Amino acid sequence: MEFLSQTYVALRGPTGTPQTPEDTIGRLSDRLSPATLLADRRAAVLALKGLVRDWKQDVGDRALPGLLDVLSNDAEVDADIGKAVLETLNLLCDVEDTTPNSKELGLKHTNQVLANEKAVNTLFALLGYMAFYTRFASLQLISALLQNRRQVVQSYFLKSSAGPASVIAVLEDKREIIRNEAISMVQLLMLQSSDIQKVLAFEGAFEKLFNIVTQEGGIDGGIVAQGALSCVDTLLRFNSSNQSYFRETTFPQALCSLLFFPWKISDKDPAPQDFALQFWDEQKATNAALLLEIMGILVGSKGGNVQEIYTFTRCLTELGLASNAPTKLKSTALRLIPPNITVPLSEMTITPYLPVPETNGEEWDRLEPASALEVIVELALHGEFNGSDGGKQTKNSLELRTAAVAVFENFVRKEEIKLGILQALLPPEDDTEPPPTPPLIYALANTPSTTSALDPAVVLTTHIASILFSHLVRLSPQAKSLARAIKPALQPSEGSGLFVPADGTPTVPAPAADLDEDEPPQTLLQALSENLSLALLSRSRENVTVKESREWDRLVVGYLTLLSQWLWEDPGSVRDFLDAGGMSVLVEQINQVSEDDTLVPALCVYLLGICYEFNQEPGEITRTTLAPILNRLGVDTLVGRMLRIRDDDRFKSIGPDSIVLLYSGPVPSTGRKSDVNDKAEVWFDWAFVDFWKSNYYTIQRGFSTEPDQQSASTGQNVETSMLISSLRDVIQKQAQEIANLQQQLKQTSKTSGNEAALRDQVATLSSQLSAAEEKRKGVEKEQEDLLVLLDEMAVKRRGYKSQLREAGLDVSEDEEDDDADDE
Amino acid sequence: MSGLTWHYVFKFVITGDAAVGKSSLLVRLTDQRFLANPDPTLGVEFGSKLITIPGEDKIVKLQCWDTAGTESFRSITRSYYRGAAGCLLVYDVTSRKSFLNARTWLADVREHADPHVTCILVGNKVDLVEEPDGGGTPVLTSISAPGKHRRQVTKEEGESWAREEGLLFVEASAKSGQNVEEAFVRAACDILAKIRQGVFDDNRSPGVKLSKASSTNLVLEQEGSGRTCCF
């Protein structure tokens, strides 16, 4: 009560005469001086606070220096005066209240407060005090100052010694209001200042922020968790130092566990159901999106380890493809998969879910596990949940499908992956039983129905299929030649035809019955040109409604964009296309152009230009046959038609990140307005627009090149032609060398024949030799035996001789000698 | 998961005059390479490294904040001292000025850091001055190296100042890698010794942390995961 009476006295003035506000404010300002009693100063501050609303300018002019003194001298001592002075300053710096010139006044006062670092230092010091209002009002004032003059406050903050620690301390405050206020202040404080981001990370901001998220209940934690997570985002985005610090901590794992995703998961393990099926509300989706963005920062920047990148990519893929998350969140997840994707999607097994009809999303069926690549293609072609909402073309659902297309595009950026996928699409060598047509090919080759009304869902599927296939063949000669060999055996696998058989295990056994056994199966390129001609005819039929003709146009755009990218720089494919009668289709369309019809004729001219430019293989229709037709159509007219596409909004407004456009077609008179508002459509993707822009000039020049001249594109690059001629030399040399070598080889083989004969001879000789040896050995033995026998005989004879001698018989002398010799 | 790859986390700051080779020391520590012509550090940069303390069988994760030596960033770098357990105070042995300035850097550290912070004085760039093998007394007036590459601070001088101030001391070269890891290991050993004496109260000191294995942070979160819908 005391201050009321004092205020009253101050307002009334000693004499009781009516006073001007200026006087009163002046008098109150005088009382702010340290000479007065604390209680007086407190009363004066409170009185001034009351006056700010109506006399903001005067209070600011007269009292601001005094208030700032009170702030630095008294606020720490007395919580009440602290609260009052902080609130007064807050009002003075407010730029959004109702007073006239509030913005200028607020900024002016802000500048005065920030004239030196003293006030800011005091404010950060005040954050260190536990008193509720001191902390709370200081936070509010700092926020206000940051909002008005962020960079000044930031530079003071970096110089204040107490700043970082006290900011971290308020993040720990148990009182929710203060903590929430602190989060929003910190967000402002570190905006675009990597130094502050680093200091706060050093002081432990990540720990505190994740504590808040956990305390609040993770991603279910409402707007507070959202604030904390967006602070983490700001700390990491564009700040590589903080990113490498963050990777050192356990928080990357915490990111996963907040989404209930395991940190270690192998290719074949399914994601836990806790993760795939969760209750989602809008706030939770917002929080989860922030979490995903943080993962995206880590996975998209350099320096992550293999495990971290794998887990995050897997988590993003799983959430995008196989969860019950809201459509928008799924698109976010898929979009965050980095462009240089290193994780092999074809080897990742995921288990998609499907909502049980009529259960309002409360019951889910688990589908067969499939490779992530199949599921991505399926999602792109048929939309979420296996096309159960394929007819609904809202912005969200189209964003999701184009996000899937983008993942596919990034994945097939590597040549070997492109070729691998195309290889799997080729017909089997032993064409005993053609496999069911992969849905991607089916969507392209399937003849659009002309009898019943065109189904927009089917058109969209075909359109997206053409975009997907363009990514496979664009700028890859090898991929194009593989694609030419694709022969779709049109098995009606509609509805159940789930996946591309990139893994070689088709999921749907389709009846193998070739409807037309007599004719050789059509190639994909032939099928495409037939479908193109059919669609071009249908769009210009008399009885087609505007809406339907627009759908036909979309179909035509799909075919034409694919063909343009396929035929570019590929004479073989051009030949195939011309042989399939593509030329007359295009020319006819270009001929019967009407004024408001720009898109389709422009693309037709573009494709015709490509056909002329790259018609380099001998065949029925050559450049010489084409040239007069072009001349009759008029080269200038053609160029003019082609370039008119640049004026079409559907082409013009395509950017690298935005290919889904709001529906701009005719509004059906019966349709409800909300239907139309939510409707979106896709016409081109950025890759084609980019392709078109890089190459239209070549085509434009090509039109005026004589048929017998080198086409512009081959002559345009000196470097290439030099390279070719040098390569030709190399080949010639090599061919010569090969001939030489072959000759040498012949000679060598001749001599090697002689050698064999000699070897035979050696063999017979050696066998003869060994036989002779054998014989000799036998003879030797015989001789030995004979010698032994002789010896025995001699002994015997000597015996007989001596017997004879004893018997007195005569014994011949010479034989005696013999004996003696023998002895 | 095999999360227990370290026993302690120590926060280090590297400080000292501009161009004495602070960033190069950090890069040598973390990447084992020499950062030839670095741009001046702006603010601070982060790097980390696991080291094994010999004889203790303890693995320590060093989180190092490499600060800018430029005067304009001085106020920013001060913010980092408070939370550090260890400090590398770097000077350039070929620059007397950087050695003299080390005094003011030390004063800064003393003013803002934890009183128990472990400081190691590092004389960098010894590769530039030719030391006689066997560690004989280097001669100040040596003319073996031309002009600016003369040693301007002797090892003895550095050692004696370090002793006066109670700092650890080492001479090192980020270029050759000589003594770089040694400097960090010695500082880490000292911190470990302080922990054993109870100077750092494990988790309460900002610069020292026990391994996360003892924290129940993540386990709790996993337990809380029953909040999904079960169909």
Interface residues (C-beta under 8 A of the other chain):
Chain A: L158 K159 S161 G163 P164 A165 S194 D195 K198 V199 F202 E203 G204 T214 G217 G218 D220 S241 N242 S244 Y245 E248 T250 Q253 A254 S257 L258 F260 W263 K264 Q273 D274 F275 L277 Q278 F279 E362 E363 W364
Chain B: M1 G3 K11 L42 G43 V44 E45 F46 G47 S48 K61 Q63 W65 S75 I76 R78 S79 Y80 R82 G83 H112 P206 K212 N217 L218 L220 E221 Q222 G224 S225 G226 R227 T228 C229 C230 F231
